[in-house]
Amino acid sequence: MHIHSPDPAHTGSVRARAHFRLALKLSLGFVAVLWLIMLLGWGLELERFGIRPRQLVGLPGILLAPLLHADVAHLIANTLPLIVLLTATLHLYPGSAFRVLPAIYLGPGIAVWLFGQGGVHVGASGLVYGLVSYVFVAGLLRRDRRAIAASLLVSFMYGTLAWGVLPINPRVSWETHLAAALLGVFLAIMLRHRDIPPRVRYSWEGEDEEVDDETWRDEGPPLRH
């Protein structure tokens, strides 16, 4: 498998840099909302609005649970991973992100409501696990260096999260983690032909390389911004 270098005219353009700044601002904005909810809801026990498996009262938790956290330590643990992973996803996979993010936000909650253990499930760790698996697998499936670099960075920073998909700690919603991780893998496979950046071309490349490159480019829809 050939590893392609994205065209610097694309990745280093003013538009690409502006897109990265926008991705970072959106990620920081989402995390700021989580902290605002935590601070405004101090002492109100908002976690009671989380997911309660197979109970009608727990259905709104599918939408609300990722916004709620059991305590400050819980939110702190999710803050940096969310900023890094949301920024990487929005910047590297802008077209796919509008499918990936809603699916990872809602999908694990639906699975937990249907199959999860009793209790109340809250927290944005489902987003973290889903995005970790998506960015990691997407980087393995693509042939450009940026995606591979992001995959290696994620595996280095958050590889230990793999233990969270096992029923080790009874106070941890491992079902949310497992469902999100599997969903992230599925989405990475299904969307592997999207958001492929134009690669750098060299003057010494012959006709065979050009044919291969066109085949590679035509595997999916054109790049969206």
N, C-alpha and C positions, 0 to 999 in steps of 0.2 A: 504494500500500500504506500502510495506517495503522499508525503506531507507537504501541503501547499502553504506558501507565504501569502497572506492577504496583501493586496495592492496598497502600498503606502499612500497613494493618491486618494484612496478611499478611507483607510483607517486613520490617516493623519489629517484629514480635511477639517476645515472649520466646522462643517456640518456634523462630522463624527464627534468632534470634541464637544460641541454644543449638545449633542445627543447624550453623551456621557454625563455631562453636568445635569441635564434634565433627569436622567435615570437616578443619579445620586440624590437630587432634590426630592423626587417622588419617594424614594426609599426612606430618606430622613423624615419626610412628612408623615408617612405611614407610621413609623416608629414613634414620632412625636404624638400622634393621635393615641397610640397605646399608652403612652405615659400620661397624657392628659386624662384619659379614662381612669387610669389608676389613681391619679391625684384627686380628681373630682369625686370619685366613688369611694374615697378612703372611709372606712368604717361602715359602709352601706352593704357590705357582703354581696357585691355584684356577681361573684362567682356562682351564686345560686341560679343564675340564668344560663348556666352552661348546659351541655348536652346530658340528658338523662335517658339512657338507652331504653327504647321501646315504651316510653311514656310520652303521651301527647304534650304534657307540659314541657318536655325536653326538646320538642321540635324546634322552637326558636333558637335553641342553643347551636344548631347547625350554622346559623348565620352569626350568632353573637360570641360563641366560645373562643374563636381566634383573637377576639378583641379583649378578652378578660384573662386575668392571671390571679393565681392564688395569693401571691404576695410579691413584694418588691424583688426579692431574690429570684423568683421565677421569671419576672420580666427582664431583669438584668441579664439572665442567662440567654434570653432570646434576642436581646437588642443588637449586639454586634453581628451575630450570624444573619439576622434579617437584613441589616444594612448591606452587608457584603453580598449576600445571595440575591436580593432583590435588584441591586445595582447591576450585578453580573448578568442576570437574566434579561433585564430591560435593555441593557446596552448591547449585549452580544446577540440576543434573539428577540428583536423588537416585534417582528411579525408574529412569532409563536407566543410571545408573552401574553397577548390578549386572549389566548386560549389556555395557556398553562396556568396562569395565576387564578382565574376563576375556578378552574377544575381542582387545583390543589387547595384552594380556600374552602370549597364546599364539599368536595369528594370525600375526604377522610371523615368529616363530620357525619355524612350520610352513612358511611360504613360503620362508624362507631354507634350511631343510633340504632342501626339494625342488628349489629352483632357484638357490641361492646359489653364489658362487664358492668355491673351495677355501680352506682355512685354518680358523681357529677364530673364531667370532663371539661376542662378549660385550658386555654393557653394557645399560643401561636407556634408551638413546636411542630404541629403538623405542617405548617408552611415551611419551616426550616428543613424538616426531613424530606418533604416533597421537592424543594428546590435543590437541596444537596444532591439527591439522586438524579434529578433532571440535568443539572449542570454537569455532573460527573459523567453520566452515560452519554449525554449529547456530545461532550468533548471526545469520548472514545470513538463515537461513530463518525464524526466529521474528520475532514482531512486538512483543516487549516490550523495553524499554530496557535492562534488566539484561543480557540475552543479547547485545544489540548492543554494549553497552559492553565486555563481556568479550571479544567478538570483536575489537573495535578494539584493546583492550589487548594481546591475544595477538599480533595482527599487528604492533603497534608493537614489542613486546619481542622477538619471536622470528621476525619475518619473514625474517631472513637465513638461517634454517635451511633455506629452500627449496633452497639450493645443495647441501645434504647428500644430496638424492635423486639427484644426478648422479654418475657414476663419475669423479670428479675426483681424489680422493686414494685410492691403492690400499690404504692402511692403514685406511680408513673403510668400514664395512659399509653402503654406500649401498643395498644390496638391502633391508636391515632398515628403513632410513628410508623408502624408497619404498613397501614393502608396508604399513608402519604408517600412512603418510599416506593411502594409498588406502583402507585399511580405516576410518580415522577419517572420511573423507568419506562413505563408504558408510553407516556407522552413523548419522551425523548426518542423512542423508536418510531412512533407514528409521525413525528414532525421532523425527522432527521434531514429531510430534503429542503427545509425552509431556512431562510436567513443565511444562505451561503454567500459570503462576500466574494467579490471578484478577486482573483489571485494575481500576483505579480507575474508578468511575462518577461522572458529574457530573449535577447536577439538571437541566441544560438539555438533556440528551440526549433526543432524541425516540424515537418507536417504531421508526423505521428503524434507528437506531443500536442499539437493543435487539435487533432481529432479527439485525443483523450480528454483534453481540457473542455472541448465543446460538449462531449458526452457527460462530463462531470457537471458542467453548468446546467445542462438540460434535464438533470435528474429531478428538478423541482421547480416551483414557481420562481419568478424573479425576486430579487431582494427588495424588501419593503422597508421604508423608513418611517 
